[in-house]
C-alpha cells in the first residue's frame, strides 16, 4: 500500500430538509407576497441557521402550505433536524412561517 504524504482530502457535505411549509397570513404578521421555492432565490433564517428554498410548488402564497425542500446554508441547531421538528421561519426579525420537518439528509459535494 502506498501512502501519499502531504495530500489533503476534503469531503464537503451539503444538508437538506424536506418539510411542510406554512406561511403565516399577512394579517398575522406574515409575508405580504408569495415565495417561489423552485427559483432557488428565497432565503430565510430558520432554527438558528440560514436555509434556501430549492424545490416545491411554483409559488406559495401567505396563508398557504406546501411541501418544500430547503438547502441548509448555515448550520441549524441539531434538534431541528429530526422529523416532526417545528422550525420558525424568520425574516427581518419577525416570524413569517413554520417548517415542519419530514426528512433530513446529507450528500457529499
DACOR-V242485 format. One record per backbone hydrogen bond with DSSP energy under -0.5 kcal/mol. CO is the residue of the C=O (numbers start at 1). NH is the residue of the N-H. E is the energy in kcal/mol with one decimal. If there is no record, write none. Layout:
BEGIN
co=CO nh=NH e=E
co=CO nh=NH e=E
END
This chain:
BEGIN
co=3 nh=5 e=-0.7
co=4 nh=7 e=-0.8
co=10 nh=12 e=-0.6
co=12 nh=109 e=-2.8
co=14 nh=107 e=-2.2
co=15 nh=72 e=-2.9
co=16 nh=105 e=-2.1
co=17 nh=70 e=-2.7
co=18 nh=102 e=-3.1
co=18 nh=103 e=-1.8
co=19 nh=21 e=-0.6
co=19 nh=68 e=-3.1
co=20 nh=100 e=-2.5
co=21 nh=23 e=-0.5
co=21 nh=66 e=-1.9
co=22 nh=24 e=-0.6
co=22 nh=98 e=-2.4
co=23 nh=63 e=-2.1
co=25 nh=28 e=-1.8
co=25 nh=30 e=-2.3
co=26 nh=29 e=-1.7
co=35 nh=37 e=-0.5
co=35 nh=60 e=-2.5
co=36 nh=39 e=-1.4
co=36 nh=40 e=-0.5
co=37 nh=40 e=-1.2
co=41 nh=43 e=-0.6
co=42 nh=53 e=-2.4
co=44 nh=51 e=-2.6
co=45 nh=90 e=-3.0
co=46 nh=49 e=-1.9
co=47 nh=77 e=-2.5
co=49 nh=46 e=-3.2
co=50 nh=73 e=-2.4
co=50 nh=74 e=-1.9
co=51 nh=44 e=-1.9
co=52 nh=71 e=-3.2
co=55 nh=69 e=-2.0
co=57 nh=38 e=-0.7
co=60 nh=35 e=-2.2
co=61 nh=64 e=-2.0
co=64 nh=23 e=-2.5
co=66 nh=21 e=-3.7
co=68 nh=19 e=-2.6
co=69 nh=54 e=-2.7
co=69 nh=55 e=-1.5
co=70 nh=17 e=-2.5
co=71 nh=52 e=-2.4
co=71 nh=73 e=-0.8
co=72 nh=15 e=-0.6
co=74 nh=50 e=-0.6
co=77 nh=80 e=-2.4
co=78 nh=81 e=-2.1
co=79 nh=82 e=-0.7
co=82 nh=85 e=-2.1
co=85 nh=87 e=-0.6
co=85 nh=101 e=-2.5
co=87 nh=99 e=-3.0
co=88 nh=47 e=-0.8
co=88 nh=90 e=-0.5
co=89 nh=96 e=-2.8
co=89 nh=97 e=-1.1
co=90 nh=45 e=-2.0
co=91 nh=94 e=-2.0
co=94 nh=91 e=-2.5
co=96 nh=24 e=-2.1
co=96 nh=31 e=-0.5
co=97 nh=89 e=-2.8
co=98 nh=22 e=-2.6
co=99 nh=87 e=-3.1
co=99 nh=101 e=-0.6
co=100 nh=20 e=-2.3
co=101 nh=84 e=-3.5
co=103 nh=18 e=-2.8
co=105 nh=16 e=-2.7
co=107 nh=14 e=-2.9
END
